[in-house]
C-alpha cells in the first residue's frame, strides 16, 4: 500500500506529464538523428524523462503541501492527505534525482550543463507560482531542456532545427499549462497562486489561440525541409486538435479546460508520427 502512495506521489497513475515532456524530446531524437536514433540513447532519454517528471511532481507536492489542502482537485494527494510524510517525500526525491544522475553519466559531458539547468529550474518552478505572474514561462524552460540535451548527446552543434524546436516547445508548454491553470483559476485566486490564466484574465482564450497559431506555424520551415506529404497530413491533423482544444475551453469549465490540457498528448504524438513517417521514406 505504501508503494501505491509513492506511485501516486510521482503521478505515475497519470502519465500525461511524462508524455508531454517526452514528445519534444522524441521530436529532437528523430530529427537530429535523421530518423535513426540509437535504441540505447532513446531508452536513456525515456528513462530520464520519467525520472525527472516524477521528481518534479514530488518537489511540487512538497512545496504545495499546505496550499493543496485548499484546492478541490489536489487535496487528496498523498502528501497533503497524510498518506506519505515529508521525510519519505524527500527520500523519494533524492532517489529519483540519483537515478537521473546515473542516467546522465551515460551521456556525453556537454549534456551535463543542460541537465543542470533542467534540475535547477524544475526545483524552482513550484515556488515561482507564489512570486511571478507567469510561472508557465519557467515551466517552458524546464520542459524544453531535453531538446538541446539530445543534440549534445548526438554531437550536433546548435542549429536552426534545434532552435525552432525549442521555440515551438516553449510556446506549446505556455499554451497548454495555461489551459491547465484555467481549471484551477478560482481556487488559485482565492489562495494567492499566480498563473498566466489569471494574468491573461478575460483574454485567456485569445492568448492561448495566438500561442497555438504561432507554435503551429513555426513547424512550417521544418515541413518544407522534410518535403513529405505524410508530415503535412499529420500537421493538418494536429491543427484540428488545436481547434478542438479551443472548443473545449470555450465556456471555461474546469473539467473541459483540463481535458483540453490532456488533449495536447495527441498533438505531440501527431507531430512525432509525422516526423517518423517523413524520415522513414
C-alpha positions, 0 to 999 in steps of 0.5 A: 500500500505504501508503494501505491502512495509513492506511485501516486506521489510521482503521478505515475497513475497519470502519465500525461506529464511524462508524455508531454515532456517526452514528445519534444524530446522524441521530436529532437531524437528523430530529427537530429538523428535523421530518423535513426536514433540509437535504441540505447540513447532513446531508452536513456532519454525515456528513462530520464524523462520519467525520472525527472517528471516524477521528481518534479511532481514530488518537489511540487507536492512538497512545496504545495503541501499546505496550499493543496489542502485548499484546492478541490482537485489536489487535496487528496494527494498523498502528501497533503492527505497524510498518506506519505510524510515529508521525510519519505517525500524527500527520500523519494526525491533524492532517489529519483534525482540519483537515478537521473544522475546515473542516467546522465553519466551515460551521456556525453559531458556537454549534456551535463550543463543542460541537465543542470539547468533542467534540475535547477529550474524544475526545483524552482518552478513550484515556488515561482507560482507564489512570486511571478505572474507567469510561472508557465514561462519557467515551466517552458524552460524546464520542459524544453531542456531535453531538446538541446540535451539530445543534440549534445548527446548526438554531437550536433552543434546548435542549429536552426532545427534545434532552435525552432524546436525549442521555440515551438516547445516553449510556446506549446508548454505556455499554451497548454499549462495555461489551459491547465491553470484555467481549471484551477483559476478560482481556487488559485485566486482565492489562495494567492497562486499566480498563473498566466490564466489569471494574468491573461484574465478575460483574454485567456482564450485569445492568448492561448489561440495566438500561442497555438497559431504561432507554435503551429506555424513555426513547424512550417520551415521544418515541413518544407525541409522534410518535403513529405506529404505524410508530415503535412497530413499529420500537421493538418491533423494536429491543427484540428486538435488545436481547434478542438482544444479551443472548443473545449475551453470555450465556456471555461469549465474546469473539467473541459479546460483540463481535458483540453490540457490532456488533449495536447498528448495527441498533438505531440504524438501527431507531430512525432508520427509525422516526423517518423513517417517523413524520415522513414521514406 
